[in-house]
Amino acid sequence: MLADIWGRVNRKATWVVVSFGRCFYNHPMQRPLIRYEFGRRLRELRKLKGWTQEGLAERADIAYKHVQRLEGKTPSPVKIDTLEKLADAFKIPVWKLLQFKD
């Protein structure tokens, strides 16, 4: 399966990440897509809990502005430490935080 996916990857790409049926390539045009999907997932989980951005920031011990940037129209990159803090705030494993819908 990976060989099939790799065959469809732009030749400039150096790696492929397969996440729950979606492929994200290490290509300049594809990087914002995963950031946008993560921001949508973060907003979805936050709203399910009934939390504000400020409430999530407080629970995750990160800056409120960082939550805003992650959920915004041009999301910033997220570090693994931040992923762990967010997952802990939601009381879920990191992989569930990264489980995007099709």
N, C-alpha and C positions, 0 to 999 in steps of 0.2 A: 504494500500500500504506500509506504513512504517513497518508493521508487516512482510510483505513479504520480504522487504529489510533486516530487522533485522535478519530474519531467515537465510539469506545467509552470514551474517557477521561472521568473525572469532570470536570465543568465547573469545579471549583475548582482543578484541576491546571493548572500553568503550563508544564510541559514533559514530554516522554516520552523514556525511554531504552529502546531496543530492544536486547536483548543475547541473541543466539543463541536466538531463539524465545521469549524471555520479555519481558514488558513490565513496566517499573517506572515508576511514576508519582510525580510530585512531590506526594504527598499524605501527610499525617501518618501514616496507617495503613499506607502502603506502604513508607516509608523503612526500617523495621527488617527487612523481607524481604530486601532486597539485602545488608544487613549480615550477616544470618544466612547467606545463600547464600555470601557471600564467606568467612565463618568456616568453613563446611563445606568449601569448596574449599581453603582454606589448610591445614586439618587433614588433608584427603585427600592433598595433595601432600607435606606433612611426613611423614606415615606411610609413603607410598610410598618416600621417601628413607631411612626408618628413623631419622629425627631426633627428638629430644625437643624440647619447646618451648624449653628453654634452648639447645639446639644451634642451632635456627633463629634465635633472638634473637642469638646470638653471630655467626653467619654474616651476618646482615642488619644487624648493628650497630644494633639497637634493644633497648629494655628487655624483659626477660623478661615482666614484668607486662603489657606492651602486647600481646605475643603471646597471653597468657592472656585478656585482654579481647577481642581480635579473634576468638578461637575460642570464647568463652563463650556462655552462654545469652542474654545481652543485650549483643551486641557494640557496641563503641564505633565512631564514625566513623573512617575511615582517610584520611590525607592522601596526595596524589599522591607526595610524597617517600618515604613509607613503602612505597607500592606499588612504586616503582622499586627500593628497597632489597631488598624481598622477592623481586621478580622476579630481581634480580641474584644473590641467594643461591641461588635454584633454577636459575639459568642459563637462564631462559626470558624471552621478551618479556612486557611487561605485559599485552597482550591475552590471552595464554594463561593468565595468572594469573586473569583475569576470565572465563574460559570456563566457565560453569556448566553442569552436566548437567541434562537435562530429567527 
